[in-house]
Amino acid sequence: MIAKVIVDVPAQQTDRLFDYRIPPEWEEVVKPGMRVVVPFGPRTIQGFVIEIAESSSHNKLKKISNILDVIPVLTQELLELGEWLTDKTLSFKISAYHVMLPAALRAKVKKEVVLKGDPASFDMALQAAFGKSDRLNWDVLTKEHASLVRLVQTYIQEGVLDLEYVVVDKGNKKTERVLRLAAEGESEEELLRHLSARAAKQREVISFLYNQKNPIKTNELLSILETTRATITPLLKKGLLNETEEEVYRDPTEGLDIQETKPLELTEKQAAVIAPILKSLESEVHEPFLLHGVTGSGKTEIYLQAIDRTLKDGKEAIVLVPEIALTPQMVNRFKGRFGSKVAVLHSGLSMGEKYDEWRKIHRDEVKVVVGARSAIFAPFKNLGIIIIDEEHESSYKQEENPRYHARDVAMFRGRYHQCPVILGSATPSLESYARAKKGRYTLLPLTERVNNRAMPEVNVVDMREELRAGNRSMFSAALLEKMQERMDRNEQTVLFLNRRGYSTFVMCRDCGYVATCDHCDISLTYHRSQNQLKCHYCGHEEAMPTVCESCGSEHIRFFGTGTQKVEEEIARVLPSARVIRMDVDTTRKKGSHERLLTSFGKGEADILLGTQMIAKGLDFPNITLVGVLAADSMLHIPDFRASERTFQLMEQVSGRAGRHELSGEVVIQTYTPEHYSIELVKSHNYEAYFEMEMAQRKHAGYPPYFYLTLINVSHPEITKVIGVTEKITSFLKRELSDETVVLGPTASPIARIKDRYRYQCMIKYKNEPKLVNTLREIQQHYLKEMNQGQLNISIDLHPYLFM
């Protein structure tokens, strides 16, 4: 038998299947989706078995050296998804499979077969292999007892044995010591007879365990009985107690106060929206839904009840959320409703926690996954529903290879399992809404808040007028007055500014010199707390200069505003205000998102000041005012989606106010109040915004009217970058049809990052059958240079970032 293997080397030459002979003793064992160790050139490396064949066209085949799994880590569906992903993103197959697995499974893995049942019932040869131990090293099993592997596989499937992956130097299993009485069946008096009357603490331990009936964690017992390890050591030596190491899952939600919740009665509008979803679940057909629900309209309750129905049908659910900051609140809601059936997957977890959560899914111990982008690859075998909350968010697009969008992967999996996919948002992406208008998605409108609560009143303040009136503060008179009012009434305020740091740049007032990064063509941001200038692209830091590097002047000043500067200004104008700041700098530590939001939810602060991470999903009853400090900061960047992102962000952040009993108000400060993306937030009119933006997109030839592909070339030498980009552009213009537009070559908006110059060209097309083959030719042509030199060419078939 032959295994066709993709090896763990992400390169063009190895991006194909290699044939390996399966040793006779493993012919029944090796299955597609398993990781194996194979000889490759002079070394042995990891690979994935993609298919099994009877024969090979090659004569001299090397054989598989080792098996890393007993149960495949990739299901047949995920193997097919990997093929599709490779094709859609022009990436390597191995990169597609890597993105589906936790980092712990990409590391070097030591495996052990562990006893779960009574070894007396085992085959004699297997009993001999285990000896007196309760675990057997997998390498020892495959090398010294290869004929027993098939038997071990059967016992693992029956649950008598278990296979544990011990990740070397990475996410190891977490174990805890557990105590139990050695002799079962003896009475308490018989057990105590072994101890002297003076050994009071030892007698207390025996009595406690006798009455406890069940084993108990060693640390827990020592804590309850207020004793030390010295008490139990003699009992272990006398053989009265047994102590074993037992695996426990690391719990990423440990310490969270999760209250159990019951389904709420749906409003008439919610019931109308959930009906077609339930019908789709019942008929088991794939149907994409776009749930367009205004902020506070009760989308989450619809998700919860649809999942409840899915679980009752014996199926599983995936829920995606865009930000780690949203995950704690979402996890609370889902764990509150579904308890231990929920697993959590996002980048805020440690490697060990991710590994444990993934194994719960792989072992069918959970039914619901809540997580960020990568959770879309959860290895469920019987998916019943996929939900993408805040579907318009750009964080669902991965910017490294494979450059997939979670929405596209969700649609693939939805078709495979014939299940509904729900895209939910108050401000859907133009592409999704256009598809819904065309009937490719089923549109589910939810245009009113629960219990007909009013949408917050939005006031747009023209900061040019404030300047003319002599107000040079970062707060308009109206916003400052309303913040003071909220404090007087013990209500809470959210202030949004999409810039961290103290100021956006440092400039000399005499000669105009701006402090820039030595490695990137971008200005440095001043961070007051460390008195440092930092580059937000490459991480370069330097001390704040006291004189201008260019002319020696001392008139060096800060321009622009960051979250640190706003925090300082609040302390000056509202000295009694308690402020919580949430940005990348304050949320670096694990668990800081939960801690800061919990603190704000308990009313320990009057003002929550933050960047994009506070714009979505927050649901606190006491927030009645939202202030947007620089609505223009995203409007004027060189990106055709700038207006869309501005409208979405303003609408999302506005939706944080007045979600419960108290009414809400929003103040948006801007220098361009006449722009339609800001003007239409006042009336919360998404439909009108959609029509205006679509007209702009049609006129300029951008998605959803055209498809885009972006080719980015980078190299430490600028002449090399320009030369390669020009050659690529000429080749594209020659090969592609006349209707396809090739723009460029041109310098990227940020022309240098980390000492690498960057150029790009863009392809606009409606239908281009030769595109993928032409792009693969470009990859093939520059393959050698990319492997041996410093040239990098990245191709994004559906770009979301143009900077």
C-alpha positions as a printed Julia matrix, in Angstrom:
803×3 Matrix{Float64}:
   0.0     0.0     0.0
   1.18    3.52   -0.83
   0.64    6.75    1.15
   0.62    9.99   -0.83
   2.15   12.56    1.5
   2.52   16.35    1.47
   5.76   17.14    3.32
   6.23   19.95    5.85
   8.37   22.18    3.62
   6.51   25.3     2.38
   8.21   25.71   -1.03
   7.17   25.52   -4.69
   9.33   22.43   -5.41
   7.75   20.43   -2.56
   4.16   21.6    -3.18
   3.08   18.19   -4.5
   2.36   14.69   -3.23
   5.25   12.29   -2.59
   4.73    8.52   -2.56
   5.85    6.44    0.45
   5.48    2.73    1.11
   3.34    1.83    4.13
   5.06   -0.93    6.17
   2.88   -4.1     6.14
   2.17   -3.92    9.91
   0.65   -0.42    9.47
  -1.42   -1.0     6.33
  -4.63   -1.14    8.35
  -3.53    1.79   10.51
  -2.51    4.62    8.15
  -5.44    6.8     7.09
  -5.74   10.1     5.14
  -5.45   13.13    7.46
  -2.81   11.55    9.74
   0.57   13.13   10.38
   3.52   10.87    9.65
   7.3    11.09    9.82
   9.01   10.37    6.49
  12.59   10.36    5.18
  13.08   13.33    2.85
  16.54   13.7     1.37
  19.07   13.44    4.19
  16.57   14.16    6.99
  13.3    12.93    8.42
  10.39   15.4     8.55
   6.69   15.59    9.33
   4.08   15.25    6.59
   0.34   14.72    6.11
  -1.13   11.65    4.44
  -3.51   13.0     1.78
  -4.59    9.74    0.13
  -3.91    6.0     0.09
  -3.22    4.18   -3.17
  -2.71    0.54   -4.18
   0.38    1.24   -6.27
   2.82    3.91   -7.42
   4.37    4.83  -10.77
   7.78    4.97   -9.0
   9.78    1.8    -8.37
  12.1     2.56   -5.45
  10.0     3.96   -2.64
  11.13    4.88    0.86
   8.84    3.75    3.65
   7.09    5.8     6.34
   9.38    6.04    9.4
   6.74    6.73   12.02
   3.09    7.59   12.62
   2.26   10.68   14.66
  -1.48   10.05   15.07
  -3.85    7.18   15.58
  -6.98    9.2    14.83
  -6.46   11.56   11.82
  -6.05   15.23   12.85
  -7.55   16.38    9.53
 -10.98   15.06    8.52
 -11.77   14.23    4.89
 -13.62   17.56    4.71
 -10.59   19.54    5.94
  -8.36   17.74    3.42
 -10.7    18.85    0.62
 -10.88   22.34    2.13
  -7.05   22.49    2.04
  -7.09   21.72   -1.7
  -9.7    24.43   -2.29
  -7.8    26.94   -0.14
  -4.55   26.3    -2.02
  -6.31   27.03   -5.3
  -8.21   30.12   -4.09
  -5.28   31.83   -2.34
  -2.33   30.66   -4.52
  -0.63   29.32   -1.4
   1.25   26.08   -0.63
  -0.8    23.05    0.41
   1.21   22.62    3.61
   0.45   26.27    4.6
  -3.26   25.55    4.13
  -3.09   22.52    6.45
  -0.96   24.35    9.03
  -3.55   27.09    9.44
  -6.14   24.47   10.44
  -4.15   23.08   13.39
  -3.05   24.51   16.75
   0.64   25.47   16.97
   1.27   22.62   19.45
   0.59   20.07   16.7
   3.15   21.7    14.42
   5.91   21.2    16.96
   7.96   18.11   17.73
   5.59   15.69   19.4
   6.29   12.87   21.85
   3.41   10.44   22.1
   2.42    7.95   24.75
  -0.26    5.27   24.82
  -2.01    5.5    28.21
  -4.04    2.82   30.02
  -7.65    3.76   30.75
  -9.11    0.32   31.38
  -8.02   -2.92   33.1
  -4.83   -4.31   31.43
  -5.7    -7.85   32.57
  -8.1    -8.17   29.62
  -5.36   -7.29   27.1
  -3.46   -9.55   24.73
  -0.44  -11.06   26.6
   2.06   -9.45   24.22
   0.53   -6.02   24.86
   0.58   -6.6    28.65
   4.28   -7.45   28.34
   4.92   -4.28   26.31
   3.37   -2.13   29.05
   5.14   -4.04   31.84
   4.35   -2.45   35.21
   3.82    1.03   33.75
   0.46    2.57   32.86
   1.9     4.3    29.78
   3.93    3.21   26.77
   6.09    5.46   24.6
   4.73    5.48   21.03
   8.23    5.32   19.49
   8.99    2.22   21.57
   5.67    0.68   20.46
   6.27    1.3    16.72
   9.95    0.29   16.76
   9.98   -2.69   19.17
   6.35   -3.93   19.0
   5.26   -2.84   15.47
   2.91   -5.85   15.12
   0.81   -4.56   18.06
  -0.06   -1.16   16.5
  -3.3    -2.45   14.88
  -4.44   -3.87   18.23
  -3.61   -0.61   20.02
  -5.65    1.31   17.42
  -8.68   -0.93   18.1
  -8.35   -0.44   21.89
  -8.07    3.36   21.45
 -11.29    3.41   19.38
 -12.98    1.32   22.12
 -11.79    3.84   24.75
  -9.69    1.29   26.7
  -6.45    3.05   25.73
  -5.81    6.71   24.98
  -3.1     8.35   22.92
  -1.54   11.41   24.55
   0.56   13.9    22.61
   3.3    15.31   24.81
   4.54   18.38   22.97
   8.24   18.77   23.52
   9.15   22.28   24.78
   5.7    23.53   23.78
   2.1    23.1    24.95
   2.52   20.24   27.38
  -0.42   18.5    28.99
  -1.45   19.89   32.32
  -1.6    17.24   35.05
  -2.54   17.33   38.71
  -1.79   14.87   41.5
  -4.82   12.95   42.73
  -5.16   10.91   45.94
  -7.3     7.85   46.56
  -7.39    5.08   49.2
  -5.25    2.08   48.19
  -7.41   -0.62   49.79
 -11.03   -0.71   48.66
 -13.54   -2.71   50.68
 -11.85   -2.19   54.07
 -13.86   -0.38   56.77
 -12.71    2.93   58.28
 -11.76    1.14   61.55
  -9.58   -1.39   59.69
  -7.77    1.4    57.84
  -7.17    3.45   61.0
  -5.79    0.36   62.8
  -2.59    0.77   60.73
  -1.92    4.17   62.34
  -0.85    5.17   65.84
  -3.39    7.06   67.96
  -1.01   10.04   68.09
  -0.9    10.49   64.28
  -4.01   12.72   64.43
  -3.5    14.45   61.05
  -2.83   11.17   59.23
  -5.98    9.64   60.76
  -7.92   12.76   59.68
  -6.72   12.3    56.05
  -7.79    8.61   56.01
 -11.23    9.39   57.52
 -11.76   12.27   55.08
 -10.94   10.13   52.03
 -13.05    7.23   53.35
 -16.11    9.47   53.74
 -15.34   11.4    50.5
 -15.77    8.12   48.51
 -14.2     9.75   45.36
 -10.54   10.58   44.57
  -9.52   14.19   45.31
  -6.77   16.53   44.07
  -3.81   16.45   46.47
  -3.63   20.26   46.75
  -7.36   20.47   47.42
  -7.14   17.92   50.26
  -4.14   19.69   51.85
  -6.06   22.99   51.68
  -9.31   21.62   53.15
  -7.56   19.83   56.04
  -5.03   22.68   56.53
  -2.08   20.3    56.48
   1.15   19.76   54.53
   2.75   17.2    52.24
   4.61   15.77   55.28
   1.28   14.32   56.5
   0.58   12.23   53.41
   4.14   11.02   52.61
   4.1     8.29   55.38
   0.63    7.16   54.23
   1.95    6.71   50.67
   4.98    4.76   51.98
   2.76    2.46   54.06
   0.64    1.77   50.96
  -2.54    3.2    52.52
  -2.87    5.87   49.8
  -2.24    5.89   46.06
  -1.23    9.11   44.29
  -1.46    9.41   40.49
  -0.86   12.18   37.94
  -4.08   12.82   36.02
  -4.6    15.09   33.03
  -6.79   18.17   33.44
  -7.77   20.59   30.7
  -6.51   24.15   31.01
  -9.62   26.31   31.25
  -9.31   29.67   29.45
 -12.52   30.87   31.15
 -11.29   30.04   34.66
 -12.09   32.89   37.04
 -14.91   34.27   34.85
 -18.16   34.58   36.73
 -20.54   32.88   34.29
 -24.24   33.03   35.15
 -26.56   30.42   33.67
 -29.16   31.98   31.36
 -32.48   30.8    29.93
 -33.82   31.53   26.42
 -35.65   34.86   26.22
 -39.05   35.24   24.6
 -38.46   36.52   21.08
 -40.14   39.68   19.83
 -42.41   39.48   16.8
 -39.58   40.77   14.54
 -37.03   38.33   15.99
 -39.46   35.42   15.54
 -39.98   36.41   11.87
 -36.2    36.49   11.34
 -35.43   33.15   13.01
 -38.22   31.26   11.17
 -36.36   30.84    7.82
 -33.18   29.84    9.72
 -35.05   27.11   11.62
 -36.65   25.97    8.35
 -33.19   25.68    6.76
 -31.99   23.64    9.78
 -35.0    21.36    9.48
 -34.61   20.74    5.75
 -30.79   20.35    6.06
 -29.97   22.58    3.09
 -27.12   25.05    2.75
 -28.52   28.58    2.74
 -26.52   31.77    3.35
 -28.39   34.37    5.44
 -27.47   38.03    5.93
 -28.93   39.13    9.27
 -28.96   42.91    8.98
 -29.88   43.93   12.54
 -29.32   47.39   14.01
 -27.19   47.59   17.17
 -29.21   46.35   20.16
 -31.8    44.51   18.04
 -31.12   41.15   19.74
 -29.02   39.34   17.12
 -27.19   37.32   19.81
 -30.44   35.83   21.13
 -31.3    34.69   17.6
 -27.86   33.05   17.34
 -28.34   31.31   20.71
 -31.79   29.92   19.88
 -30.69   28.77   16.39
 -27.72   26.94   17.98
 -29.99   25.43   20.64
 -32.08   23.92   17.86
 -28.89   22.68   16.09
 -27.68   20.93   19.28
 -31.08   19.28   19.78
 -30.65   17.78   16.28
 -27.32   16.3    17.47
 -25.21   18.68   15.38
 -22.44   21.22   16.08
 -22.01   24.98   15.73
 -19.21   27.46   14.99
 -19.54   31.12   16.07
 -16.95   33.65   14.9
 -16.36   37.03   16.56
 -13.91   39.57   15.14
 -11.95   40.83   18.17
 -10.45   39.2    21.27
 -12.04   42.07   23.19
 -15.49   40.76   22.17
 -14.72   37.17   23.07
 -15.16   37.44   26.9
 -18.68   38.86   26.59
 -19.64   36.4    23.85
 -18.11   33.48   25.76
 -20.07   34.52   28.87
 -23.31   34.46   26.9
 -22.63   31.14   25.17
 -21.23   29.39   28.27
 -24.14   30.79   30.27
 -26.56   29.1    27.84
 -24.68   25.92   26.82
 -22.23   25.38   29.71
 -19.4    22.9    29.18
 -20.47   22.21   25.58
 -18.58   25.37   24.54
 -14.9    25.58   23.51
 -13.06   28.88   23.0
 -10.39   29.54   20.33
  -8.61   32.88   19.88
  -5.11   34.38   19.88
  -5.35   35.52   23.49
  -5.03   31.92   24.74
  -1.7    30.31   25.6
  -0.43   27.55   23.33
  -1.43   24.93   25.91
  -4.96   26.33   26.26
  -5.46   26.37   22.47
  -4.19   22.8    22.28
  -6.59   21.63   25.01
  -9.58   23.43   23.47
  -8.77   21.94   20.03
  -8.53   18.44   21.54
 -11.96   18.84   23.16
 -13.37   19.55   19.69
 -11.37   16.73   18.07
 -12.55   14.25   20.74
 -16.24   15.31   20.31
 -16.36   16.54   23.92
 -17.88   19.94   22.96
 -20.57   20.99   20.5
 -20.04   24.76   20.11
 -16.9    26.75   19.29
 -16.71   30.5    19.91
 -13.61   32.17   18.55
 -11.8    34.48   16.18
 -10.93   33.84   12.5
  -9.04   30.51   12.86
 -11.98   28.89   14.72
 -13.62   28.43   11.29
 -11.34   25.36   10.9
 -12.65   23.62   14.06
 -12.5    19.86   13.27
 -16.23   19.17   13.72
 -17.58   16.22   11.77
 -21.3    17.04   11.88
 -21.64   20.81   11.51
 -25.19   22.12   11.77
 -24.73   25.91   11.64
 -22.0    28.56   11.15
 -22.45   32.1    12.45
 -20.15   35.05   11.66
 -20.94   37.99   13.93
 -19.96   41.5    12.73
 -19.34   39.95    9.3
 -18.1    43.26    7.83
 -14.93   43.23    9.96
 -11.61   43.2     8.09
 -10.03   40.99   10.8
 -11.79   37.99    9.17
  -9.28   38.31    6.31
  -5.87   36.75    6.96
  -3.02   38.91    5.65
  -0.34   36.17    5.52
  -0.38   33.02    3.41
  -2.87   31.46    2.96
  -4.71   34.78    2.49
  -8.21   33.42    3.13
 -11.38   35.19    4.22
 -13.28   33.35    6.98
 -16.58   34.1     5.18
 -15.45   32.15    2.08
 -14.29   29.21    4.22
 -17.65   29.27    6.06
 -19.51   29.06    2.73
 -17.36   26.07    1.66
 -18.07   24.24    4.93
 -21.76   25.2     4.78
 -22.05   23.64    1.31
 -20.13   20.53    2.44
 -22.37   19.93    5.48
 -25.54   21.29    3.83
 -26.11   23.69    6.71
 -27.04   27.39    7.01
 -24.41   30.13    7.34
 -25.53   33.31    9.12
 -23.66   36.56    8.52
 -24.74   39.1    11.14
 -24.05   42.84   11.21
 -25.59   46.24   11.84
 -23.46   47.54    8.96
 -22.89   44.69    6.47
 -19.99   44.89    4.02
 -21.05   46.28    0.65
 -20.16   42.97   -1.01
 -22.47   40.98    1.29
 -25.36   43.44    1.07
 -25.07   43.54   -2.74
 -25.23   39.71   -2.78
 -28.34   39.84   -0.57
 -29.94   42.39   -2.91
 -29.23   40.06   -5.84
 -30.75   37.11   -3.98
 -27.52   35.13   -3.54
 -27.94   35.55    0.24
 -31.31   35.58    2.02
 -31.71   39.02    3.63
 -33.14   39.02    7.19
 -33.8    42.65    8.24
 -34.07   43.51   11.95
 -34.51   47.28   11.85
 -35.67   48.0    15.4
 -34.06   47.6    18.79
 -35.56   45.14   21.29
 -38.72   46.52   22.99
 -38.72   49.38   20.44
 -35.99   51.24   22.33
 -34.93   54.36   20.47
 -31.65   54.45   18.56
 -29.24   56.94   20.16
 -29.49   60.56   19.09
 -26.38   61.56   17.1
 -24.92   65.08   17.14
 -22.15   65.95   14.67
 -19.86   68.75   15.86
 -17.9    70.74   13.26
 -14.46   71.14   14.85
 -13.63   73.98   12.43
 -16.34   76.05   14.16
 -14.89   75.14   17.59
 -11.47   76.37   16.41
 -12.98   79.66   15.17
 -14.63   80.09   18.56
 -11.2    79.83   20.2
 -11.57   76.25   21.55
  -8.2    74.56   20.99
  -9.02   71.61   23.28
  -9.55   68.11   21.88
 -13.06   68.17   23.41
 -15.82   70.28   21.89
 -17.87   72.37   24.32
 -20.9    70.11   23.69
 -19.01   66.87   24.43
 -17.39   68.23   27.58
 -20.72   69.44   28.93
 -22.4    66.08   28.25
 -19.52   64.15   29.89
 -19.91   66.29   33.04
 -23.7    65.66   32.99
 -23.14   61.87   32.85
 -20.77   62.0    35.81
 -23.31   64.04   37.81
 -25.97   61.4    37.05
 -23.63   58.43   37.78
 -23.9    57.26   34.18
 -21.04   56.07   31.98
 -19.34   57.43   28.86
 -17.4    55.69   26.08
 -14.78   57.78   24.23
 -13.48   56.41   20.97
 -10.24   57.41   19.25
  -8.61   55.17   16.68
  -5.03   56.02   17.63
  -2.94   54.72   20.49
   0.06   56.49   21.96
   0.36   60.11   23.1
   0.62   61.97   19.81
   0.71   60.88   16.17
   3.97   62.6    15.3
   6.71   64.9    16.62
   7.66   67.96   14.5
  10.13   70.84   14.71
   8.28   74.17   14.49
  11.32   75.96   13.06
  12.28   73.76   10.1
   9.34   71.32    9.77
  11.44   68.19   10.46
   9.28   65.17   11.46
  10.82   62.28   13.47
  10.55   59.18   11.26
  11.49   55.53   11.69
  14.99   54.59   10.43
  13.6    51.34    8.98
  10.17   52.37    7.64
   8.82   55.39    5.74
   6.45   56.34    8.55
   6.48   58.93   11.32
   7.18   57.76   14.88
   4.44   57.95   17.52
   5.22   59.49   20.91
   4.37   57.37   23.99
   4.37   59.58   27.1
   4.54   56.84   29.77
   8.0    55.67   28.64
   8.98   59.04   27.04
   9.72   57.04   23.87
   9.11   57.37   20.14
   7.79   54.1    18.68
   7.17   52.76   15.18
   3.82   50.93   15.07
   4.96   48.92   12.01
   8.35   47.41   12.94
   8.49   48.06   16.71
  11.59   50.35   16.53
  11.92   52.56   19.64
  14.1    55.57   20.44
  14.29   58.23   23.15
  12.3    61.45   22.69
  14.72   64.11   21.31
  15.13   67.39   23.21
  16.4    69.27   20.14
  15.67   68.95   16.42
  17.99   66.5    14.66
  17.89   68.64   11.53
  18.39   72.26   12.71
  19.18   71.96   16.43
  16.11   74.01   17.46
  14.48   73.37   20.84
  11.01   74.09   19.41
  10.11   70.43   19.0
   6.41   69.76   19.6
   3.79   67.01   19.56
   1.07   67.0    16.9
  -2.05   64.89   16.63
  -3.72   63.06   19.47
  -3.38   59.54   20.84
  -5.26   57.71   23.61
  -2.57   58.51   26.23
  -2.86   62.23   25.5
  -6.66   62.11   25.75
  -6.38   60.34   29.13
  -4.13   63.14   30.37
  -6.48   65.83   29.01
  -9.49   64.21   30.76
  -7.56   64.34   34.05
  -7.06   68.08   33.45
 -10.62   69.06   32.46
 -12.54   66.5    34.57
 -10.21   65.86   37.54
 -12.7    63.65   39.4
 -13.35   61.33   36.41
 -12.23   57.71   36.75
 -10.88   56.54   33.38
 -10.15   53.07   31.98
  -7.98   53.13   28.83
  -8.2    50.2    26.41
  -5.67   50.01   23.57
  -2.89   47.67   22.45
  -0.58   49.08   25.14
  -2.94   48.41   28.08
  -4.19   45.02   26.89
  -0.88   43.24   26.18
  -1.11   41.04   29.27
  -3.18   37.88   29.2
  -6.67   38.38   30.63
  -6.42   42.19   30.57
  -9.41   42.53   28.19
 -11.67   40.67   30.63
 -10.27   42.5    33.66
 -10.75   46.01   32.22
 -14.24   45.31   30.84
 -15.38   43.62   34.06
 -14.14   46.58   36.06
 -16.04   49.01   33.79
 -19.16   46.81   33.93
 -19.08   46.97   37.75
 -19.11   50.77   37.57
 -15.52   51.21   38.77
 -14.93   53.91   36.12
 -16.93   56.77   34.61
 -15.23   56.81   31.2
 -14.01   53.98   28.96
 -11.48   55.41   26.51
 -10.24   53.19   23.72
  -9.37   52.34   20.16
 -11.21   50.08   17.71
 -11.47   47.25   20.26
 -14.22   49.08   22.19
 -16.32   49.95   19.14
 -18.23   46.66   18.93
 -20.13   44.18   21.03
 -19.98   46.01   24.37
 -23.3    45.8    26.15
 -23.42   47.72   29.44
 -26.7    49.16   30.74
 -25.17   52.33   32.19
 -23.51   53.7    29.0
 -25.58   56.68   27.88
 -22.98   58.76   26.03
 -20.54   57.91   23.26
 -17.97   60.44   22.05
 -16.0    60.02   18.81
 -12.94   62.28   18.95
 -11.5    62.15   15.43
 -14.03   60.77   12.98
 -11.8    61.79   10.05
  -8.78   59.7    11.08
  -9.89   56.81    8.86
 -11.69   58.81    6.18
  -8.67   60.23    4.36
  -6.39   57.19    4.04
  -5.62   55.94    0.48
  -8.06   53.02    0.44
 -11.32   52.76   -1.51
 -12.96   51.2     1.59
 -12.08   54.21    3.83
 -15.58   55.7     3.63
 -17.23   52.31    4.27
 -15.01   51.64    7.31
 -15.72   55.12    8.68
 -19.5    54.67    8.42
 -19.33   51.16    9.92
 -17.15   52.25   12.82
 -19.26   55.34   13.62
 -22.47   53.29   13.5
 -20.98   50.46   15.62
 -19.55   52.78   18.26
 -22.83   54.75   18.34
 -24.62   51.48   19.1
 -22.87   51.2    22.49
 -25.15   53.92   23.92
 -28.62   53.49   25.37
 -28.93   49.74   24.92
 -31.06   49.17   28.03
 -33.5    51.35   30.03
 -31.58   54.65   29.78
 -31.63   56.58   26.5
 -28.37   57.14   24.64
 -26.62   60.06   22.96
 -23.64   60.26   20.57
 -21.31   63.15   19.81
 -19.15   62.84   16.68
 -16.34   65.41   16.34
 -15.13   65.94   12.77
 -13.52   68.39   10.35
 -15.6    67.01    7.43
 -19.21   66.96    8.74
 -20.59   67.21    5.19
 -19.22   63.79    4.12
 -22.08   61.33    3.57
 -20.41   58.57    5.64
 -20.64   60.86    8.7
 -23.85   62.69    7.76
 -25.85   59.43    7.41
 -24.82   58.13   10.85
 -27.12   60.83   12.27
 -30.18   59.07   10.84
 -28.66   55.53   11.2
 -29.63   55.1     7.54
 -27.62   52.16    6.19
 -29.78   51.82    3.06
 -29.08   55.42    1.96
 -25.39   54.96    2.71
 -25.31   51.73    0.66
 -26.87   53.44   -2.38
 -24.44   56.4    -2.27
 -21.33   54.28   -1.76
 -22.34   51.82   -4.49
 -22.67   54.71   -6.95
 -19.11   55.8    -6.04
 -17.78   52.24   -6.44
 -19.49   51.81   -9.82
 -18.06   55.09  -11.11
 -14.5    54.25   -9.95
 -14.64   50.55  -10.91
 -14.16   48.93   -7.48
 -15.74   45.9    -5.73
 -18.44   44.69   -5.77
 -18.59   45.79   -9.46
 -15.05   44.59  -10.16
 -12.7    42.02   -8.63
  -9.25   43.14   -7.48
  -5.88   41.39   -7.19
  -2.91   43.09   -5.54
   0.71   42.1    -6.22
   3.24   43.43   -3.73
   7.0    43.25   -4.37
   9.6    43.99   -1.67
  13.42   43.93   -1.5
  16.15   45.85    0.4
  17.27   47.5    -2.89
  14.88   49.99   -4.51
  16.19   49.46   -8.07
  15.53   45.73   -7.79
  11.96   46.33   -6.56
  11.15   48.76   -9.4
  12.71   46.45  -12.03
  10.81   43.34  -10.93
   7.47   45.18  -10.57
   7.84   46.7   -14.06
   8.54   43.26  -15.59
   5.51   41.73  -13.79
   3.22   44.58  -14.92
   4.38   44.26  -18.57
   3.84   40.49  -18.48
   0.31   40.89  -17.06
  -0.64   43.47  -19.71
   0.57   41.08  -22.43
  -1.11   37.95  -21.09
  -4.48   39.15  -19.77
  -7.5    40.18  -21.85
  -8.09   43.75  -23.03
 -11.07   44.23  -20.68
  -8.82   43.6   -17.66
  -7.13   46.74  -16.27
  -3.56   46.53  -14.9
  -2.58   49.53  -12.75
   1.02   50.31  -11.81
   3.78   49.79  -11.04
   3.7    52.29   -8.18
   5.23   52.64   -4.72
   3.06   51.22   -1.91
   1.4    53.86    0.33
   4.07   53.03    2.95
   7.03   52.67    0.61
   9.44   51.08    3.1
   8.87   48.79    6.1
  11.66   47.08    8.08
  14.33   48.29    5.61
  12.52   46.72    2.66
  11.28   48.86   -0.25
   7.77   48.08   -1.42
   6.14   48.47   -4.86
   2.82   47.17   -6.09
   0.55   46.71   -9.08
  -3.19   46.08   -9.13
  -5.41   44.08  -11.46
  -9.09   45.04  -11.94
 -11.3    42.57  -13.76
 -14.85   41.25  -14.11
 -14.06   37.91  -15.73
 -10.49   36.81  -16.36
 -10.15   33.06  -17.06
  -6.35   33.27  -17.52
  -5.67   35.1   -14.23
  -4.75   32.2   -11.9
  -2.47   30.48  -14.43
  -0.74   33.79  -15.25
  -0.13   34.51  -11.56
   1.25   30.98  -11.03
   3.64   31.58  -13.94
   4.91   34.73  -12.19
   5.43   32.75   -8.95
   7.27   30.02  -10.88
   9.48   32.49  -12.75
  10.76   34.2    -9.58
  10.86   31.0    -7.51
  14.65   30.65   -7.46
  15.24   34.31   -6.57
  12.69   34.19   -3.76
  14.21   31.02   -2.32
  17.83   32.13   -2.52
  17.73   35.92   -2.23
  15.77   38.59   -0.4
  13.08   39.12   -3.01
   9.51   38.69   -1.81
   6.43   38.68   -4.07
   3.04   38.38   -2.4
  -0.2    37.97   -4.35
  -3.56   38.72   -2.75
  -6.56   37.71   -4.88
  -9.05   39.64   -2.7
  -7.06   42.39   -0.92
  -8.4    44.17    2.17
  -5.24   46.15    3.05
  -3.54   48.47    0.59
  -1.04   50.15    2.94
